[in-house]
Amino acid sequence: MARIMHERVPLAVIEGGENMAEFQPDPFLTSLGMSVDQQRAYDVYCDAIVDASEAEMKRTGVTYTLDEVFEHAHEEVERLKREYPREDWGRPCSQ
């Protein structure tokens, strides 16, 4: 069991459901230098985040559709384009 924090919420993570032979290392994570044990721990962490998110959605009743997520992302991209125009890219921050 591992104890991790996600957004100041402690999570107790118990690994289970797959044996060592079922876990397939990710080639990309391997290319980043992560060992199989590190990847397994990362996988458990991600599962815990998903479980916590699902529990939070059940608790609050707040969910987002994929369209809403894309809409919010599009609004954020447009805001960033306004605040940081392309012609300013590469310019030192002090100017």
Residue pairs with C-beta under 8 A, 6 or more apart in sequence:
1 12
1 13
1 14
1 15
2 12
2 13
2 15
2 41
2 44
2 45
3 10
3 11
3 12
3 13
4 10
4 11
4 13
4 45
4 48
5 11
6 48
6 49
6 52
9 52
11 48
11 51
11 52
13 44
13 45
13 47
13 48
15 40
15 44
23 36
23 39
23 40
23 43
25 36
25 39
26 39
29 38
29 39
29 42
30 39
34 42
56 62
57 63
64 72
